[in-house]
């Protein structure tokens, strides 16, 4: 499974970004609401998680293709910009949605958390490439 994800990490990055877009563009009346989940702030954890995954996929792509270090900064900036732009689209474009600055902070936090996994992703490359 790791090899499959590693091999097609570019495709998975695009698909994951598309899934995030669809979830954020879904009209508000179609999103389930549970008051007890709001008490636990699960929504912010979900935002952080999905953007952490997106940034980890992009980091894996950069490591796989042996990009220079500045590309990591570009990918990080793209993830953060994507999260902020989705919040703005929720405010002004998507129906029955509203922007939340806390969601944008959670998205950015997820992107930051992904960088704590860079060493593990580098080790994954060594294992995957070594098993070929």
C-alpha positions as YAML, in Angstrom:
chain: A
units: angstrom
residues:
- id: 1
  name: UNK
  ca: [0.00, 0.00, 0.00]
- id: 2
  name: UNK
  ca: [2.83, 2.41, 0.87]
- id: 3
  name: UNK
  ca: [4.48, 1.67, -2.46]
- id: 4
  name: UNK
  ca: [1.21, 2.33, -4.33]
- id: 5
  name: UNK
  ca: [0.68, 5.69, -2.61]
- id: 6
  name: UNK
  ca: [4.32, 6.61, -3.08]
- id: 7
  name: UNK
  ca: [4.22, 5.68, -6.77]
- id: 8
  name: UNK
  ca: [1.12, 7.78, -7.49]
- id: 9
  name: UNK
  ca: [1.60, 10.53, -4.90]
- id: 10
  name: UNK
  ca: [1.01, 13.29, -7.48]
- id: 11
  name: UNK
  ca: [-2.36, 11.82, -8.43]
- id: 12
  name: UNK
  ca: [-3.30, 11.32, -4.78]
- id: 13
  name: UNK
  ca: [-2.35, 14.94, -4.02]
- id: 14
  name: UNK
  ca: [-4.66, 16.20, -6.75]
- id: 15
  name: UNK
  ca: [-7.51, 13.88, -5.76]
- id: 16
  name: UNK
  ca: [-7.20, 14.81, -2.08]
- id: 17
  name: UNK
  ca: [-7.31, 18.54, -2.96]
- id: 18
  name: UNK
  ca: [-10.40, 17.84, -5.08]
- id: 19
  name: UNK
  ca: [-12.07, 15.96, -2.21]
- id: 20
  name: UNK
  ca: [-11.38, 18.90, 0.11]
- id: 21
  name: UNK
  ca: [-12.90, 21.26, -2.46]
- id: 22
  name: UNK
  ca: [-16.05, 19.14, -2.80]
- id: 23
  name: UNK
  ca: [-16.44, 18.91, 0.98]
- id: 24
  name: UNK
  ca: [-16.03, 22.66, 1.39]
- id: 25
  name: UNK
  ca: [-18.37, 23.43, -1.52]
- id: 26
  name: UNK
  ca: [-21.15, 21.18, -0.24]
- id: 27
  name: UNK
  ca: [-24.16, 23.33, 0.66]
- id: 28
  name: UNK
  ca: [-24.65, 23.77, 4.39]
- id: 29
  name: UNK
  ca: [-28.00, 21.99, 4.55]
- id: 30
  name: UNK
  ca: [-26.35, 18.75, 3.39]
- id: 31
  name: UNK
  ca: [-23.72, 18.73, 6.12]
- id: 32
  name: UNK
  ca: [-24.72, 16.73, 9.20]
- id: 33
  name: UNK
  ca: [-24.80, 18.69, 12.42]
- id: 34
  name: UNK
  ca: [-24.32, 17.16, 15.84]
- id: 35
  name: UNK
  ca: [-24.30, 19.55, 18.77]
- id: 36
  name: UNK
  ca: [-22.11, 17.25, 20.86]
- id: 37
  name: UNK
  ca: [-19.46, 17.30, 18.12]
- id: 38
  name: UNK
  ca: [-19.42, 21.09, 18.29]
- id: 39
  name: UNK
  ca: [-18.68, 20.87, 22.00]
- id: 40
  name: UNK
  ca: [-15.58, 18.77, 21.28]
- id: 41
  name: UNK
  ca: [-14.41, 21.07, 18.44]
- id: 42
  name: UNK
  ca: [-14.08, 18.04, 16.19]
- id: 43
  name: UNK
  ca: [-14.63, 20.31, 13.20]
- id: 44
  name: UNK
  ca: [-11.29, 22.06, 13.77]
- id: 45
  name: UNK
  ca: [-9.52, 18.71, 14.15]
- id: 46
  name: UNK
  ca: [-11.01, 17.56, 10.85]
- id: 47
  name: UNK
  ca: [-9.80, 20.73, 9.14]
- id: 48
  name: UNK
  ca: [-6.31, 20.29, 10.56]
- id: 49
  name: UNK
  ca: [-6.27, 16.59, 9.61]
- id: 50
  name: UNK
  ca: [-7.32, 17.02, 5.98]
- id: 51
  name: UNK
  ca: [-4.82, 19.80, 5.37]
- id: 52
  name: UNK
  ca: [-2.09, 17.86, 7.17]
- id: 53
  name: UNK
  ca: [-2.71, 14.97, 4.77]
- id: 54
  name: UNK
  ca: [-2.66, 17.31, 1.77]
- id: 55
  name: UNK
  ca: [0.64, 18.87, 2.81]
- id: 56
  name: UNK
  ca: [2.14, 15.44, 3.63]
- id: 57
  name: UNK
  ca: [1.24, 14.23, 0.14]
- id: 58
  name: UNK
  ca: [2.91, 17.29, -1.37]
- id: 59
  name: UNK
  ca: [5.96, 16.84, 0.86]
- id: 60
  name: UNK
  ca: [6.15, 13.22, -0.29]
- id: 61
  name: UNK
  ca: [5.96, 14.39, -3.89]
- id: 62
  name: UNK
  ca: [8.81, 16.85, -3.30]
- id: 63
  name: UNK
  ca: [10.93, 14.18, -1.62]
- id: 64
  name: UNK
  ca: [10.18, 11.60, -4.30]
- id: 65
  name: UNK
  ca: [11.18, 13.96, -7.09]
- id: 66
  name: UNK
  ca: [14.11, 15.30, -5.08]
- id: 67
  name: UNK
  ca: [13.02, 18.92, -5.36]
- id: 68
  name: UNK
  ca: [15.04, 21.70, -3.75]
- id: 69
  name: UNK
  ca: [14.11, 22.89, -0.25]
- id: 70
  name: UNK
  ca: [12.38, 26.03, -1.52]
- id: 71
  name: UNK
  ca: [9.71, 23.82, -3.15]
- id: 72
  name: UNK
  ca: [8.65, 22.70, 0.34]
- id: 73
  name: UNK
  ca: [7.96, 26.35, 1.15]
- id: 74
  name: UNK
  ca: [6.03, 26.78, -2.09]
- id: 75
  name: UNK
  ca: [3.91, 23.68, -1.38]
- id: 76
  name: UNK
  ca: [3.29, 24.87, 2.18]
- id: 77
  name: UNK
  ca: [2.27, 28.31, 0.90]
- id: 78
  name: UNK
  ca: [-0.05, 26.73, -1.66]
- id: 79
  name: UNK
  ca: [-1.73, 24.61, 1.03]
- id: 80
  name: UNK
  ca: [-2.21, 27.58, 3.33]
- id: 81
  name: UNK
  ca: [-3.46, 29.74, 0.45]
- id: 82
  name: UNK
  ca: [-5.82, 26.97, -0.62]
- id: 83
  name: UNK
  ca: [-7.26, 26.72, 2.89]
- id: 84
  name: UNK
  ca: [-7.77, 30.48, 3.15]
- id: 85
  name: UNK
  ca: [-9.26, 30.74, -0.35]
- id: 86
  name: UNK
  ca: [-11.72, 27.93, 0.43]
- id: 87
  name: UNK
  ca: [-12.87, 29.83, 3.51]
- id: 88
  name: UNK
  ca: [-13.34, 32.96, 1.40]
- id: 89
  name: UNK
  ca: [-15.28, 30.95, -1.20]
- id: 90
  name: UNK
  ca: [-17.49, 29.63, 1.59]
- id: 91
  name: UNK
  ca: [-18.25, 33.21, 2.56]
- id: 92
  name: UNK
  ca: [-18.89, 34.64, -0.90]
- id: 93
  name: UNK
  ca: [-19.50, 31.88, -3.45]
- id: 94
  name: UNK
  ca: [-20.80, 28.61, -1.99]
- id: 95
  name: UNK
  ca: [-24.44, 28.47, -0.92]
- id: 96
  name: UNK
  ca: [-25.43, 28.14, 2.72]
- id: 97
  name: UNK
  ca: [-21.82, 28.22, 3.88]
- id: 98
  name: UNK
  ca: [-19.95, 30.74, 5.96]
- id: 99
  name: UNK
  ca: [-16.29, 31.52, 6.46]
- id: 100
  name: UNK
  ca: [-14.65, 30.94, 9.81]
- id: 101
  name: UNK
  ca: [-11.24, 32.36, 10.59]
- id: 102
  name: UNK
  ca: [-10.76, 29.54, 13.10]
- id: 103
  name: UNK
  ca: [-11.13, 27.03, 10.26]
- id: 104
  name: UNK
  ca: [-8.41, 28.88, 8.35]
- id: 105
  name: UNK
  ca: [-6.18, 28.68, 11.44]
- id: 106
  name: UNK
  ca: [-6.94, 24.95, 11.77]
- id: 107
  name: UNK
  ca: [-6.10, 24.43, 8.07]
- id: 108
  name: UNK
  ca: [-2.80, 26.23, 8.53]
- id: 109
  name: UNK
  ca: [-2.07, 24.27, 11.70]
- id: 110
  name: UNK
  ca: [-2.54, 21.03, 9.78]
- id: 111
  name: UNK
  ca: [-0.06, 22.23, 7.16]
- id: 112
  name: UNK
  ca: [2.45, 23.03, 9.90]
- id: 113
  name: UNK
  ca: [1.95, 19.66, 11.60]
- id: 114
  name: UNK
  ca: [2.81, 17.91, 8.32]
- id: 115
  name: UNK
  ca: [6.36, 19.21, 8.57]
- id: 116
  name: UNK
  ca: [6.87, 17.16, 11.73]
- id: 117
  name: UNK
  ca: [6.58, 14.08, 9.51]
- id: 118
  name: UNK
  ca: [9.27, 15.04, 6.98]
- id: 119
  name: UNK
  ca: [11.91, 12.74, 8.50]
- id: 120
  name: UNK
  ca: [9.47, 9.83, 8.57]
- id: 121
  name: UNK
  ca: [8.52, 10.47, 4.93]
- id: 122
  name: UNK
  ca: [12.21, 10.54, 3.96]
- id: 123
  name: UNK
  ca: [12.66, 7.16, 5.67]
- id: 124
  name: UNK
  ca: [9.62, 5.86, 3.79]
- id: 125
  name: UNK
  ca: [11.32, 6.82, 0.51]
- id: 126
  name: UNK
  ca: [14.42, 4.88, 1.50]
- id: 127
  name: UNK
  ca: [12.32, 1.81, 2.36]
- id: 128
  name: UNK
  ca: [10.18, 1.99, -0.78]
- id: 129
  name: UNK
  ca: [13.04, 2.66, -3.16]
- id: 130
  name: UNK
  ca: [15.16, 0.03, -1.39]
- id: 131
  name: UNK
  ca: [12.48, -2.61, -1.90]
- id: 132
  name: UNK
  ca: [12.38, -2.10, -5.68]
...
